[in-house]
Amino acid sequence: MVIQNIKLALGSMKGGKMRTVLSLLGIIIGVASVVTILTLGNSATGSITDSITSSGYDLIYLSPAGSKNRETFDELFAEKLRKNVDGIGTVMPTVSSNGRVRNGSIVTSTAIMGVNSDYATNMDYKESYGKWFGVEDNIFKRQVAVLGSAIAEKLFPGGNAVGNYITIFRDQGKKYLVVAVMEEKDASLGASFNNTVYIPYNTYTQRFQRVTGVGTYVIKVAENHDPKVVNSDATKYLDDLVGTDNYMMISSASLADMVSSVTGTLSIFLAAIGGISLLVGGIGIMNIMLVSVAERTKEIGIRKALGASPRVIRGQFLTEAITLTSFGGVVGIVLGIGLSKIVANIAGWGFAVSVNACLLSVGFSMAIGIFFGLYPAAKAAKMDPIDSLNYE
């Protein structure tokens, strides 16, 4: 019976193609809007999250704030933090500032960063050529440098940076031997890898700029530990140690969750607005069903005279309404995915189809078919067969 009703519904749709298309426009536009918004929301969230966590989902950044208790944040604090907070694997002290760098007649300003020998490994930062400086370079405060990909291209447009010297200026210029050039890496949490010159931590603090405090600690969470839990435990420890106003801490995992939550909420809100079109489309479905009932009054009378029960008549028209809205929902999904793909390609985002949005849209379309088809179906079921047969 259901199959037969669906065939009747499809036949009715073919019989009035233009009317069917016009009545389904609201459903198609509504579904396409919902699918497009939620799919683009997923794509944008994924792209932003990937950017945030590009240097590692398991990283936490801790920076002293203000001058109070700054003496607490020295190199020894790294080991102290690791011992007092469970789940911390490595703590890397870093210092940085802007400086001028020269190679021959080429001079540019860029970030100069002092880091330890394990920085590249922990940040999953790969050499394009050459090799990152070692432990001895840091111990003996050697004047060696590693160049990010962009700054290397500026200073050495012809390549061949490794083995050559650059001059880094602070109060006076000092020559540094370039030992490596790094691969291109996306910025993460404000860190621009490609435009940074890296020198050993001790070289920075003793020869480039004399500093006593650490600028930022880069904390790498130990394996099999949740970065968000470690971040929470570290926050409690630091609150008790120096107070809430004397440090700033942010983790890639927490920031990624925050971005996901904000974009998810915004997407749902916009999708709800787009869903209004579905309600408008539902009214169009009710209108076409009422017209269909009026046009097929005699048919209804004949079916009732042949023994069709009100339940059968109601099921026929309800199935027709559901078929109409489901068809519109499928067309809307295809249109929404196509639009999402185009926009994602233009924006340079990864494309991630929202399966939940597709299922929700089809389900909502069918629900609209049921809701707005009930009244026309009930009206058809209540018709008197004699009056229907005499209807002109």
Secondary structure as GFF3:
##gff-version 3
##sequence-region A 1 392
A	DSSP	alpha_helix	2	15	.	.	.	ID=ss1
A	DSSP	alpha_helix	17	52	.	.	.	ID=ss2
A	DSSP	beta_strand	59	64	.	.	.	ID=ss3
A	DSSP	three_ten_helix	70	72	.	.	.	ID=ss4
A	DSSP	alpha_helix	75	84	.	.	.	ID=ss5
A	DSSP	beta_strand	88	103	.	.	.	ID=ss6
A	DSSP	beta_strand	106	115	.	.	.	ID=ss7
A	DSSP	alpha_helix	119	122	.	.	.	ID=ss8
A	DSSP	beta_strand	127	130	.	.	.	ID=ss9
A	DSSP	alpha_helix	135	139	.	.	.	ID=ss10
A	DSSP	beta_strand	144	147	.	.	.	ID=ss11
A	DSSP	alpha_helix	149	155	.	.	.	ID=ss12
A	DSSP	beta_strand	165	169	.	.	.	ID=ss13
A	DSSP	beta_strand	173	182	.	.	.	ID=ss14
A	DSSP	three_ten_helix	193	195	.	.	.	ID=ss15
A	DSSP	beta_strand	196	200	.	.	.	ID=ss16
A	DSSP	alpha_helix	201	203	.	.	.	ID=ss17
A	DSSP	pi_helix	204	208	.	.	.	ID=ss18
A	DSSP	beta_strand	216	221	.	.	.	ID=ss19
A	DSSP	alpha_helix	227	242	.	.	.	ID=ss20
A	DSSP	beta_strand	247	251	.	.	.	ID=ss21
A	DSSP	alpha_helix	252	274	.	.	.	ID=ss22
A	DSSP	alpha_helix	276	295	.	.	.	ID=ss23
A	DSSP	alpha_helix	297	305	.	.	.	ID=ss24
A	DSSP	alpha_helix	310	347	.	.	.	ID=ss25
A	DSSP	alpha_helix	355	381	.	.	.	ID=ss26
A	DSSP	alpha_helix	385	389	.	.	.	ID=ss27
###
